[in-house]
Amino acid sequence: MSIYLETLKNISKLINENLEFSTILYKVLEILAKNVGMERGIISVYRQDLEEIFVDVAYGIPEKKDKIYYKLGEGITGQVVSSGRPIAVPHLDQEPLFLDRTGARKNINRSKLAFICVPIKYGYETVGALSVDHVSKDINLDVEVKFLETVANMIASKVYIRRIQEENYKLKETIKRHSPVGSMIGNSEAMREVSYLIAQVAETNSTILITGETGTGKSLVAYEIHHLSRRSKGPFIKLNCGAIPENLIESELFGHEKGAFTGAVSRQIGKFEIANGGTIFLDEIGELPLSLQPKLLRILEEKCFERIGGNKTIYTDVRILAATNKNLEKEVEEGKFRKDLFYRLNVFPIHLPPLRERGADIIMLADYFTQKLSSQLRKNVSGIDNSAIDILLSYNWPGNVRELQNCIERAILLDRDGIIKVDDLPAYVKLEKEGTVKFNGNFQYLMESYEKSLIINALKEAKGNQTKAAKFLGTTKRIIQYKVQKYNIDYTKFKN
């Protein structure tokens, strides 16, 4: 039996063992190094959702604190994943595409090294790449490539599962149906997207701008991000920029020294100093006075400030989350908000959808609030009857989740027999006139919202191809084009 067949037999046996996926993949690279001299092996995984490739398992490579990433098409690995075709380099010193991002070949004579990288395909989809070094003397690259492609096929299912694990890990941590954060309850497409974004950014130090109408739960999302972050054990400081008088907000944020102004009888520590090591949440950031915006910009860029009346520069390690119900881009155009500050805050935007666009989430939230508030209010209320549910679904909810919570609280207080009924609901959400339900034209809105959601999902599945989307929905391309224009859907963003 040749060494190649023996190696494949060993790998096949290993794959069938009951081991962690990362352990199996590492041992595969170890077998390649020991049996056929393929040194410094790397298995990279392609995150299709981010269009990034990250080094997942490495053998013979110095460990790095941070993950190593490649953009799609970047370097040899990026080219292989992008094209789905292998690349073999007989002499590494002659290949400009080789980036050596791991730094493993820094002190090695590259002229004596060959490099082989093959795609890992699961079905028709490229899910990653397998790459190795090989001493270039006396090797047949065509044979080596075919052998490595066979290995890649054998481990493809394991790499695919690793990718799914990576994509879903944070999302599963975030989406908890019985989360104490009411605004995070829901299974609508819009809220799944919000949960996904939170999962992606929570553990980073990126500045986040949370937008949405009043009452959608922006402050709760900010707390969720802090709770899931590495700063969760540090302070979470919240300040509403619109609730503090303009002449006091600077002192609240940055603190002041004794005697800095009339009434400053002692030193006061500001919120940015208190939040050191944690997170500060600036709610209604659009209300921050223009005169203070440069000082906030300095903290974002230099992580330092001075108290009012002080000369000492204070450094703070704080993550900034901001929220607003205003259109800050419009505020910038009107000169009411600094453009440079907007760009620094808008590093990773998260938009919270209004409750009226969340469909059945309304009932999930109503049930949640019923259970939670009936316990707090010491009332034995077990649910909501069907007629009341119809009213809740038909109402437009201009006050969003906060308004719904207040509505359920009032209904619980009025309830007499353990089931919330139409009579328990506030007058403004139920009957406007004698036996007439107050729909506010909402039925048409709900139908259009549902239709728009169906078209967007079809376009996503069809990667922006309107003809395919029409086939998915059993209609014509002309109708899809008309609806795309009507609902102002940017189908081009779903391509690729």
N, C-alpha and C positions, 0 to 999 in steps of 0.2 A: 504493500500500500504506500503511495507517495505521501510526502509530508503534507501536501495540500489536502488530500482526502482525509488523512488522520486528523488534521486540524479542524476540518469541517465536521467530522464525527464528534470531536470533543466539544465543539461549540453547540452542536445539536443536542448533545446530552446535557450541557449546561443550561440551555434555554428551557428545558423541560423540568428543571429543578425548582423547588418551591422557595425562591429567594426574592428579595426586593429587586425591582426593576433596575435601579441604579447599580446594585451589586452585580447583577447579571451582565450589564453593559460594561462595567469596569473589568470583569473577569474575561470578557470577550477580547478586549484590548490587550489584556495581559497574555492571553493565549497567542494572539497574533505576534506579540513581541518575542515571546519565548520560543515558539515553534517555527515561525517563518521570517524572523528578523525584522518585522514591521514595527519600528520603534516610534515613540512619541505619538501614540494614537489619540484621536479626539472624536467623540460623537457629539455633534451639534444638533439642536432641535430648532425647527422653524416655527415661530409663533406667527401664524397666518393673520391673526387679528391685529398684530402690531407691525407686521411686515419686518420682523427682526429675526435674526438667527443667533442663538446664544449657545456657548460652549456648556454642555450639560455634564459630560463625563470625560475625564482626561487621564491618560496613563503616561508616566514619564515626563510630565509637565509640572513645573513649579506651581504650587497652589497660589491663587490670587484671592484677596479679600473680597473683591467685587467680581460679579459675573462679567465675562467677556462677550461682547455683542458685535454682530456684523449686520449692516443694513443689507436688504435684498439687492444682489448685484455687486456688493462690495467685496473686493479681494477674491481669492480663488473659491473660498467657501460660499460666498454670496453668489458668485457666478454659477457654481454647480447647482445650488438650490434654485436659482432663478431659471436656469436653462433645463434642468433635469438631466444633464449629461455630465459624464465624468471628465476630469482634467488630470493628466499625468505630466509632471514636469521632470525631465531627466536630470537637470542640474539647477538647484534652487538659486544659485547666485546669478542666474541669467533670466530670472522670472520677476519682472517688476510688479506683477499682480500679488505676489506673496507678501503678506503684511507682517507675519510673525507677531501677531498681537499678544501672544502669550509670553514672548521674550525667551522661549526655550532654545532658540538657535543662535542666540546672541554671540556666544563664544565658540561656535562650531563652524568648521570649514564647510560652507554651503555648496561648494563646487563638487563635493563628494557625496552630496545627498540628493536623492530623488524624492519627489513628493507626489502622492496619489490621493485624490479626493473623489469620492463617488457619491451620487445621490442615494438617499434612503427613501424608497417609494413604498407607500401603502396603497395598494390598488393603483389608481391613476394619479394619485396625489403625492407630491414630494413633501415629506414630513421632516427631513433633516439631511445631514451629510456625515459620512465616515471618511476620515482622513488619517494618513499615516506617513511617516518618514521611512526611507529605505536607503541603505547604502547603494549608490548608483552603479557600482562595478558589477559586471556579470549578471545583470537581471534583465528579464524580458518584460518590459512594461505592459505589453498587450496581455500577457498571461496574468500578471499581477493585478491588472485592472479587472479582468474577468473574475478572478478569484475573489477580489474584494467586493465586487458587485454581488456575488453569491452570498457572501457574509452579510452584506447590507440587506439583502432580501430576507435572510434568516432572522434578523433582529428588527425588521421593519415594524412588526406588530407591537413590540416592546417600546420602540421609540414613539410610535403613534400614541400609545397609552400614556407615556411620559408627557407628551405634549398636551393631551387632554387634562392630565393631572395639573400641569402648570397653569393652563388657562382657567381651570375651574376652582383651584384651591382657594384663592382669595374671594372669588364670587360666592362659593359655598359658605365661607365664613361670614360673609356680609348678609346674604339673603337668609334671614331667620324668620319664619312665619310668626313666631311669638316674641319677636324682639320687643324690648321695652320702649323702643323708639317708634311711636305710632306712625309717623310719616314714612317709615321704611316698610310698612306692611303693604303687600300688594303683589299681584302677579301680572299686571298689565305690561305691555311691551315697553312703555315709557319708563316705568319704575324698574324693570329689569335692566334697562340701559343705565339708569342712575346707579343702581347697585353695582353693576359691572365697573363703572367709572370709579366709584368709591374704592372698590377692591383693588383697582390698578394703581391708585395714587396714594392710598392711606399710609403705606410704609415709607414713602419718600419724604423729602423735606420741601417739596414743591409748594409754591404759593397757589392757593385755589380761590377762584371767584365763583360763588354760588349765586345764581340768579333765579328769579321766579316771583310770582305774585305774592302779595301779603297773605300769610297763613298757610303757605305750602309746606312749611317745615324746614326752612333753611337753617335755622339754629340747631335743629335736631340732627340734620345731616352733618353740620360742622362738628357736633359732639361725637357722632358716629365715626367720623374720620379720625378725630383725636383718640377715641377709644381703641381703634384698630391700629394706631400708629405705634412707633417705637417710643413715642413721648407719652404714652398713656399713663405712666406713673408720675409724670410731671404735672404742673398746674394747667388747668383749662380756664382761661380768663376771658370773659365776655364783656363787651362794651358796645352799647347802642349809640352810634354817633349822632343819631337824630334826637335822642332823649336828654342830652346834656347841653345846657346853654353854651353858646360859642365862646364866652369869656372864661369858661371853666374847663372845657374839653382838653385844652393843651396841658393843663396841670394834671388832669385825670390820666392822660396818656403817658406823659413824660416826667411828671412829678415837679416839685419846686423846692428851692432852698428857703430857709428861714429868712424873712425880710425881703423876699423877692418882689413882693407887691403888698399893697395894703390888705391886711387880713392874714398874711402868711406868717402866723405866729410860731410855726415850727416847720421842720422839714417834712415833706410828703413824698413817699415813694410812688412812682407812677406805675401804670398797668404793664408797660413793657418791661420794667424792672422786675415786677412781681412774677411775670410769666416766664422768666428766664428758665430754660430747660424744658419748657412745655409749649403750649399753643395759645395764641391770642386770637379771638374771634371778633372781628370788627363788623358788627351788624349795621345795616343801612350806611354803607361806606360812601354812598352818593351824597350824604348830608355832611360829610367832613368839610370844614371850611377850606377855601382855596389857600388861605394863609398858612395852614398846617400841612398841606399836601407835600411840600418839599421836604419837610422833616420826616414824614412817613416814607417818602421815596428814599431818603438817606438810610433809614433803617433797613429797608429792603435791599439796598445795594451794599452798604458798609457795615450793617449790624451794630450801629452805635448812635448815640445821641447825648445831649446834655440836659440836665434839669433846668427849669426856668430859674434864672438868677445864679446859675452855677457855671464853673469853667471846666470842671472835670468831665472828660469824655467817658461815658459808660457804655460798655459792650454787653450785648445781650444775645443769647442763643435762643431764639424764639421762632416758631413757625407761624406765619400769618395766614389766616383764613378770613376772607371778606365776603359779605353778602349784600345784595341790593335788589330792590324791586323796580329800580329805574333802568332805563336804557342808557348805559354809560357812554356808549359810542355817540349817541345824540347829545349827551351832556358835554362831551369833548368838543363836538362841532359847535355848540353854543357857547363855548368858553367857560363852562361851569365846572369842568373837571380837567385836570392836567392829562395831556395825552401820554406823556412818558410814564406817569403813575398808573394809568389805565393798562398800558402794555405790561408793566411789571406785575400788576395784580392778576392779569388775565392769562397767566402762564398755563393754567389748566382749568378751563371753565366747566362748571357742572350746572345744567339748567334743570330746575324742578318743574314738572308739568303741572298745570292747574288741575284741581280735582275733577272738574267737569270733563276732562279728557282721559280720565283713568277708568271709565266704564265700571266693571264689576268690583273694582277696588273699593268703591264707595261702600258696598255691602260688607266687604271684609273689614274695613275700618270701623264701620258702624257696629258690627258684632264685637270687635275688639274693645271699642270704647264702652259698649254695654257691659261687658264682663268686668273691665277694669274699674269703671266708675260706680257700678252698682256695689262692688266690694268696698270701695272707698267711702261711699255714701251710706253704707250699711242698709242697702235695699235689696230685696230678693227679686231681681229682674233677670229672667232667663233668656229673653230673646225679643225679636221684632216680628210682628205679624206681616202677612203678605201685602196688605193694603198700604201699610206704612212704608214698606220697602219700595213699592211703586212710586210713592211720593218722593222718597229720598233720591231715587234714580232720576226722576223727572226734573228735580230742582237744579238750578244752574250753579249754585255754591260759589258766589263771588268772594266769600271769605275763606274758601278752601277748607283744608283739614281742620283748622282752628274753629271755623264756623260749625263744621260737622260735630266736632267734639262738644262745643257749647250746646248745640241742638240736642244731642243725646243726653247730656247732663240734665237739661231742663226736662226732657221727657221722662227720665228716671225719677226725678223729684215729683212729677205729677202722677206717675203710674200708681195704680191701685191693685192690680191683679197679677203682676209678675210678667206681663207681656206688653211691650211698647206698641201702642195703636195710633191710628191717625189722630185721634183726639188729643193725644199726649204731645204731638209735635207743635212747634210754634206756628202761629197763624200765617206768617210770611212764607212758609214752605209748603203749606197745604192748600186749603180752600180759599180762593180769592173772592168768589161769589157763591151763591147758593149752589152747592153741588158741583162747582166747576173747578177742576184741578188747574193750578197755576203752572202751566208748562213753559211760558216765556219763549215759545218757539223752539224749545230745546230738542224736540223730537227730530226736527230737520237737522239740527246741529249734530246730534248723536249719530244720525244716519250718515251724514257727510264725513264725520270723524272716523266712523267705522270703515267707510269706503276708502278714505285716504289711507288708513292703516293697512287695509288689504293690498292696495296698489303698491305702497312702499315695501311691504314684505315680499311681494312678487318681484319687484325690481331688484331687491337685495338678492333674492334667489337666482334671478336671471343676470346678475352682475351688470345691471343698467341697460340690458337689451330689452327694448320695449316690445319687440315682436314676441320674444320668449315669454315676457311677463303677460302679454295678452293671451297666449296659449295656456299658461298656468291658470288664468282666471276664466278661461272659456269665453273670451270676447275678442274683439278685433283690435289691431294696432291703432287704427284711427281713433277709436274710443279711448284707448289708453293715452294717446297723445293729447286728446282733448282734456281728459281728467288731470294729466300731469300739468298742463297749462292752467287749468282752473284752480288747482290746489297749490300751484307754485312749487312743485316738487322738483328738486335738483337731481335728476336721475343720473347725471354724469358722475356723482360722487360714489355711486355703487359699482362703477367699472373697476376691473382688475381686482 
